[in-house]
Amino acid sequence: MQKGTMNFIKGMGAGMIAGAAVTMLGKSVMDNGHSITKGSAKIVKAAGDFIDGIQTMFK
C-alpha cells in the first residue's frame, strides 16, 4: 500500500512540474521568442532538482 502511495505522489509531483514547465515555456514564447532556449534550460534544471528533492524525501 505504501509503495503505491509513494508512486502516486511521485507521479503527481512530476505532473505538476511538467505542467509548470509547459506554462512557463508558453509564457516565455508569448513574451519573447529569442530567449526560449535560455528559459527552457532553466526550467529543465529546476524540474530535475525538484524531482530529485522529492525522491530524496521519500527514501
Number of C-alpha atoms within 10 A of each C-alpha: 5 7 8 9 10 14 12 12 15 16 13 12 16 17 12 13 19 15 12 14 19 14 12 15 18 14 13 17 14 10 11 9 11 10 12 16 12 9 15 17 11 12 19 14 10 14 19 14 12 15 16 11 11 15 13 9 8 10 6
